[in-house]
Amino acid sequence: MANLWQFFGLPNPEGPNNSQKKTKSNSNKAKMAKAQEDASQQTLIPIEEDIGKTELEKPSDSSKIETQPVNSQTNLMPIPPGWKGPVSADGEPFHDLGVHKSTRRSFPSRALRYVAPDEMKRIPTRGIGKRISTGDTVIVDLRSLVHMDAHQNACRRELKMMCEELGVEVFALDSEDKLLMIPGCDVIVDRGNNHLGLNPLM
């Protein structure tokens, strides 16, 4: 683990105490001072200039190497016609993923609408019918009509009649038929994989 701490340049927490480190650093300083004293006490010997000149005058084999020009044009990729994006230093087109270009999204023509009874416990069937004819899918929540079974059945019958006029069906999303889904026009409902439907009395 000491190597990992040394790799990041941090002191080893499991290593020796700081006092031991200080003694090591003091011994290192003493060694450096002795090395400097030894270097100052050495005698200098003059170097003959003739030897240096003869070594420089010898022809080197490295000058005989022929340099070949690098042809950078051979490996370039052709830029596709109509390319408007950035080009690399090598002349190759590339897609810069760091640039965020948001395209204008068209306003959605269909929506998922949630409808619950209002304060008077009514459901706006005319408004729902208009939305369904434009392709919106409507989810009607009758769970707020607690202890009002007769009123729940009246709302279900009203929704069923409206859907028959528009040519769509009503589907129950729960076992108590309190959460109903009415798909919009041209919306396909997969009945094979989903068990949907109202009670037979409807």
C-alpha positions as CSV (number, residue, x, y, z in Angstrom):
1,M,0.0,0.0,0.0
2,A,3.0,2.3,0.5
3,N,3.6,2.4,-3.2
4,L,0.1,3.7,-3.8
5,W,0.6,6.6,-1.3
6,Q,4.0,7.4,-2.9
7,F,2.4,7.3,-6.3
8,F,0.1,10.2,-5.4
9,G,2.8,12.0,-3.5
10,L,1.2,11.5,-0.1
11,P,2.8,10.4,3.2
12,N,2.2,6.8,4.1
13,P,-0.2,6.8,7.1
14,E,0.9,3.2,8.1
15,G,4.6,4.1,7.7
16,P,7.2,5.1,10.3
17,N,6.7,8.1,12.6
18,N,7.7,11.6,11.6
19,S,10.6,11.5,14.0
20,Q,12.2,8.7,12.0
21,K,11.6,10.7,8.8
22,K,13.4,13.7,10.3
23,T,16.4,11.6,11.2
24,K,16.5,10.2,7.7
25,S,16.3,13.7,6.2
26,N,19.1,14.9,8.5
27,S,21.3,11.9,7.4
28,N,20.5,12.7,3.8
29,K,21.6,16.3,4.3
30,A,24.9,15.2,5.9
31,K,25.6,12.9,2.9
32,M,25.0,15.8,0.4
33,A,27.3,18.1,2.3
34,K,30.1,15.5,2.3
35,A,29.6,14.9,-1.5
36,Q,29.9,18.7,-2.1
37,E,33.1,18.9,0.0
38,D,34.6,16.0,-1.9
39,A,33.8,17.7,-5.2
40,S,35.5,20.9,-4.2
41,Q,38.6,19.2,-3.1
42,Q,39.2,17.4,-6.5
43,T,42.0,18.6,-8.7
44,L,41.2,19.7,-12.2
45,I,43.2,18.3,-15.1
46,P,43.4,20.4,-18.3
47,I,42.0,18.7,-21.4
48,E,44.0,18.8,-24.6
49,E,42.3,20.7,-27.3
50,D,43.7,18.5,-30.1
51,I,41.8,15.5,-28.9
52,G,38.5,17.4,-29.0
53,K,39.2,18.7,-32.5
54,T,40.0,15.3,-34.0
55,E,36.8,13.8,-32.6
56,L,34.7,16.6,-34.1
57,E,36.3,16.3,-37.5
58,K,35.4,12.6,-38.0
59,P,32.6,12.2,-40.4
60,S,29.5,10.7,-38.8
61,D,27.4,8.0,-40.4
62,S,24.2,9.8,-39.4
63,S,24.8,12.5,-42.1
64,K,24.6,9.8,-44.8
65,I,21.0,8.9,-43.9
66,E,18.8,10.2,-46.7
67,T,15.6,11.9,-45.6
68,Q,12.5,11.2,-47.5
69,P,9.8,13.8,-47.7
70,V,6.6,12.9,-46.0
71,N,3.6,13.0,-48.3
72,S,0.7,14.0,-46.1
73,Q,-1.7,14.3,-49.0
74,T,-1.9,10.5,-49.7
75,N,-4.0,9.5,-46.7
76,L,-6.5,12.3,-46.6
77,M,-10.2,11.4,-46.6
78,P,-12.3,13.3,-49.1
79,I,-14.8,15.7,-47.6
80,P,-18.3,14.5,-48.4
81,P,-20.3,16.8,-50.6
82,G,-22.5,19.2,-48.7
83,W,-20.5,18.8,-45.4
84,K,-21.1,21.8,-43.2
85,G,-19.5,20.4,-40.0
86,P,-16.0,21.0,-38.5
87,V,-12.9,19.6,-40.2
88,S,-9.9,18.3,-38.2
89,A,-6.3,19.5,-38.6
90,D,-5.7,16.6,-40.9
91,G,-8.5,17.7,-43.2
92,E,-10.9,14.9,-42.2
93,P,-14.6,15.8,-41.4
94,F,-15.7,14.8,-37.9
95,H,-18.8,15.2,-35.7
96,D,-18.2,17.4,-32.6
97,L,-20.3,15.8,-29.9
98,G,-19.6,18.6,-27.5
99,V,-21.7,21.0,-29.6
100,H,-25.3,21.0,-28.7
101,K,-27.5,21.9,-31.6
102,S,-31.1,21.6,-30.9
103,T,-33.4,21.2,-33.8
104,R,-36.8,22.8,-33.7
105,R,-39.2,20.2,-32.6
106,S,-42.7,20.4,-34.0
107,F,-45.5,20.8,-31.5
108,P,-47.0,17.4,-30.7
109,S,-50.4,16.8,-32.3
110,R,-51.5,14.2,-29.7
111,A,-51.5,14.2,-25.9
112,L,-52.3,12.1,-22.9
113,R,-55.0,13.9,-20.9
114,Y,-56.0,13.2,-17.3
115,V,-59.6,14.0,-16.3
116,A,-61.2,13.8,-12.9
117,P,-64.7,14.9,-11.7
118,D,-65.0,18.6,-10.9
119,E,-66.4,20.1,-7.6
120,M,-69.9,19.3,-8.7
121,K,-68.9,15.6,-9.4
122,R,-69.4,16.1,-13.1
123,I,-67.3,14.8,-16.0
124,P,-67.0,17.1,-19.1
125,T,-67.9,14.5,-21.8
126,R,-68.2,17.1,-24.6
127,G,-64.6,18.4,-24.0
128,I,-63.4,14.8,-23.7
129,G,-65.2,14.0,-27.0
130,K,-63.4,16.9,-28.8
131,R,-60.0,15.8,-27.5
132,I,-60.6,12.2,-28.5
133,S,-61.6,13.2,-32.0
134,T,-58.3,15.1,-32.4
135,G,-56.3,12.0,-31.4
136,D,-55.7,12.6,-27.7
137,T,-55.9,9.7,-25.3
138,V,-57.9,10.5,-22.1
139,I,-57.7,8.8,-18.7
140,V,-60.8,9.4,-16.6
141,D,-60.3,8.9,-12.8
142,L,-63.5,8.1,-10.9
143,R,-61.7,7.2,-7.6
144,S,-62.7,10.5,-6.1
145,L,-66.4,9.4,-6.1
146,V,-66.1,7.4,-2.9
147,H,-69.3,5.8,-1.6
148,M,-71.2,7.0,-4.7
149,D,-71.6,3.8,-6.7
150,A,-74.7,5.0,-8.4
151,H,-73.0,8.2,-9.6
152,Q,-70.0,6.2,-10.7
153,N,-72.2,3.9,-12.9
154,A,-73.9,7.0,-14.3
155,C,-70.6,8.5,-15.3
156,R,-69.5,5.2,-16.9
157,R,-72.7,5.0,-18.9
158,E,-72.3,8.6,-20.1
159,L,-68.7,7.9,-21.2
160,K,-69.8,4.7,-22.9
161,M,-72.5,6.5,-24.9
162,M,-70.1,9.2,-25.9
163,C,-67.5,6.6,-27.1
164,E,-70.1,4.8,-29.1
165,E,-70.9,8.0,-31.0
166,L,-67.2,8.6,-31.7
167,G,-66.6,5.0,-32.7
168,V,-64.0,4.3,-29.9
169,E,-64.0,1.9,-26.9
170,V,-63.6,2.5,-23.2
171,F,-61.0,0.4,-21.3
172,A,-60.6,-0.2,-17.6
173,L,-57.1,0.1,-16.2
174,D,-58.0,-1.3,-12.8
175,S,-60.1,-4.2,-11.5
176,E,-62.7,-1.8,-9.9
177,D,-63.4,0.1,-13.2
178,K,-62.6,3.4,-11.5
179,L,-59.7,4.3,-13.8
180,L,-60.8,4.4,-17.4
181,M,-58.8,4.9,-20.6
182,I,-60.4,6.2,-23.8
183,P,-57.9,6.0,-26.7
184,G,-58.1,8.8,-29.3
185,C,-59.0,8.3,-32.9
186,D,-56.4,6.3,-34.9
187,V,-54.8,5.0,-31.6
188,I,-54.2,1.3,-31.6
189,V,-54.7,-0.6,-28.4
190,D,-53.0,-4.0,-28.1
191,R,-55.6,-6.3,-26.5
192,G,-53.6,-9.5,-27.0
193,N,-51.0,-8.6,-24.4
194,N,-53.2,-6.4,-22.2
195,H,-56.4,-7.4,-20.4
196,L,-58.6,-4.3,-20.8
197,G,-62.3,-3.9,-20.7
198,L,-65.3,-2.8,-18.7
199,N,-67.7,-5.0,-16.7
200,P,-70.3,-6.9,-18.8
201,L,-73.2,-4.8,-17.4
202,M,-71.8,-1.8,-19.3
